[in-house]
Amino acid sequence: MATLIEPKVEPLTEAVGAVIEGIDIGAPIAAETIAFIRATLVERGVVFFRRQDVTIEQMWDFIAHFGTPWKDDSFGADDNRPEDVQIMDSVSTRYGTSIWHTDSSFLAEPPKFTILRAVELPRVGGDTCWASMTAAYDALPEPVKAMLEGLSAVHTIDVPMERLDDYGEEFGAAFRAIHAPHQVHPVISINPETGRKTIYVTESCTSRIIGLPALISRHILAMLFEHIKAPDFNLRWRWSPGDVAVWDNRTVQHYAVPDYATSRVMQRIVVKGERPRRP
């Protein structure tokens, strides 16, 4: 039987992130507690549960409280099972995610949430940073906000594949067999659960703003890419084995620091998403 637990929440910065204490994600959790976790997640953008000793089945069951779990972003499906999830050693692809991004914005319906658990870590390095795109939007001057609203941008598989070298060619070919290589999303989107606006362009995947001359598009995107990197909006998490992070891809971006050369093994599941919404 699920028991009602009153978790303790420790915010990590003013803008983003919180540690939730007192939760074993592998145990049955009462509906009221799940609602509390979800509310904290959508408010803080990313939440952390320290040193969780759980199986992939327990991790799957936990994230299923928040939507339909998929084994991964590009090749997942509603009928996936926990045993379909692959454990990832990111040492060979670490430079592919060492850029600010939200997960798979090149999809028509990018994942809503992502859960990531540390299994094996390098002795030093391998941290992950997260940044609040809601806080980044709020910090923009009003004339810039007015200019950006109503604009749309192209998100493409081509940009991240270039960063993955030979693996990128293999992944890109498999991706194009079942997906369109480009999608169009609003530059400013809204999180339907909070009603707050967020910047939805990423240095990893966004190639151009539709309807603008190429030069102006490049300069606007460059300004936004630089703006979101400000320390005011972000945090850096130093992993310990068993740590679990869950984040809201609609409102945060992340950056995996590639400062390691030994195994960094993680378990990762995504929650089926929907098309980003215009305010």
N, C-alpha and C positions, 0 to 999 in steps of 0.2 A: 504494500500500500504506500502511495506517495504521501510524504509528510510535508506540512507547511513549514517552510524555513524562512527566516528573516535574514536575507543576505546583508552583508556590509559592503558598501560601495566606497571606493577610494579613487576620486578623480586624479588623473595623472597630470593634466595641464588644464588651463582655463578653457582651451578651445576643443580638445579632443582626448578621448581615451579614459578608461576607468578599469580598475581591478575590482572584480567581484569576489569577495571572500565568503566562505561558509557553504559553498556549493560543491557537491560531488556530481559531475555531469554524467557519471556512469550509474547513478542511483535513480530510482523513480523520483520525479519532481512534481509537486502539486501544480495545478493549473494556475493558481494565483502567483506562484513563484516564477513560473514561465512567463507570465504576463509582465511581471516586474523586470525580469531579465530583458525581455524584448523592449520594454519602454526605455530601459537604461541604454540598450544597444542603439536604438534609433536616435536617442538624445545625444549620446557621447560618440557615436560613429564606430568605435571599436571597443570591445571589452575583453578582459583577460581573466583566465582562471589558472592559477598557479598549480603546477606539479600534479596533473591529473593522471592517475594510473588507470587507464581505460583501454578497452579493446576497440577495434575499428567498428564493431557492431554497436557498442555502447555510444561511440561518438556519432554514428549514423542516427541512432534512435534519438539522441539529444537534439541534433540539428533538425530532425524531422518535425520537431515542435514548431519550427519557424517557416515551414514550407516543404516543397517536394525536393528531396535530396537527389543530386546527380553526381555520378562518379567524377566528372570533370565538366568544364565549360563547353568545349567544342564538340565532344563526342558522347556526351551524356544523354540520358533518356529517362522518361518517367518510370520505366520498368527496371532501372538499375537496382542492384543489391549491394550490400556492404562488401561482399567478396569481389565486386568489380573494381573497387578502389585500388589504385596502384600507389605503393609507397615510393616517394620520390627522393632521390639523392640529387641535389641541385648543383653539386660542385662543377659538373661539366657544362651546365647551362646558366651559371650564375650571372653572367653579364646580360642575359636576355631580360632579366627583371630588375636590373640595377638602373632603373629610370622610373620617374613618377608615373603611375598608371592606376586606373581602376580595372578590375578583371574583365578582360575580353569585351571591351566596348566596341570591337569590330563585329560583334554579333547583333542580330536584329533585336534579341531580348537578352541582354547581358545578365549574368547571375545577380540575384538580389543580395544574398549573403554568402560569405565564405567562412569556413572554419578550418583552422590550421593548427596542427599539434606537432611539437618538437619531439623527435624520437632519438636521434643521434646528432650531436653538435660538434663543431670544431672546438678546439681548446680555447681559442680566442677568435672573435669576429662572428659574422653571420647575423648581425642584428637586423631588425626590420623597422622602418620608419613609416608612420602614418600621418596624413595631413587632412584637416577638415576643409572640404570644399564649401561648406556652408559658412564657416568663419572667413574663408578667403573671399567669398562673394560679398559678405557683409562689409568687409574692409574696402571694397572698391568705391571710388568716388561715384556719386549719383549720376553724373553725365556718362560715365563709362557703363554703369548698369543699364542706363536707358539705351545706349548704343548697342549693347550685346543682346538684349532681349529681342526675340523675334528672329535672330540669326540661327542658322543651322550649319553643321560642320560634317565633313566626311571623316569617318573612322575606317581605317583599312588594316588588313592583315599584313600588308607589304612592309610596313615600317618595323613592327616587332620581329618579323621573320629575318630581316637583314641583320639583326643583332644576334641571331642564333646560328649563323654560319651554316655548316652542312646540315645540322639538325633542322634548321629553319626551312630548308628546301623540302625535306621529307615531310615535315609537319604541314607546310603550306600546301603541298600537293594533296595530302589527305583532307585538309580543311576545304579546299576548293572543290573537292568531289561532292561535298554535301552542303556547302554554304556559299553564299555570295561573298566575294572578297571585300566588298565595301558596304558600309551602312551610313545612313544620315541620321544624326541625332541633334537635338537642340543644344546650342552653346550654353544656355542657362536652362536647367531643368528644375523640377520641383519634387521633393520627397512627399508622396501622398500621405504618409503617416504623420508627418510633422507640419506639412504645409509650408516648409521653408525652402527658399531658393538655394541653388548650388551651382557651382561652375562644373560643366561637364565637357571639358576638353582635356586631352592628355598628351604629353610629349611622346608617349609610347605609340599612340595609334592615330592621333588626329592629324590629317594631312593638309586640309584647307577649309576655309569658310566659304560656303556657297554664296554666289552672287556678288562677291567682292573681287576686285582686281588682285592678281596673284601677289603683288608687292604689299598691298595693304593687308591682305589675309595673313601673310607671313609675319608682318610686324605686330598685328594684333595677337596672333597665337604666341609669338615670342614673348610679348608682354605678359600674357596670362601664364605661360609656362614658368616664367621667372617669378611672378607674383606668388604663385602657390607654394614656392619653395621656402618662403619666409619662416623662420623659426617660430613666429607668433602663432602659426596654425598647426604645428606638428609636434610629434613626440618620437622618441627612439626607444625601442624595446630590446632589452638584452635577454635572450632566451635562456631558460634552464630546461633540462629534460622534463617532458611531461607538460610543459606550459601549453595552454590552448588560447588562441585568439579567435574571436568571431567579429567580423566587420561588415558594415553596410556599404556595399559597392555603389549605392546611389548617392552617398554623401562624403565618402573619403577616398583618397588615393593612397597608395603605399609604394615603398621603395625598398628593395631587398639589397642590403649592403654586401658587395661581393668581395670583402676583404678576408678571404679564407681560401685554402687550397686542399683541404681534407674534407671528408664526408660531412654533409649537412642533410640529414634524412628527416623528412617531414611527411605527415599524413594530412591530406587535404580533401575536402568535400565542398561542393557548392550547392546553393539552393536555387532552384529554377526561378528565373526572373521575368521581367516584362519590359516592354519598350519604354525608354526614358520619356517622361512627360514634360511637356512645355507648360510654363506657369499660366 
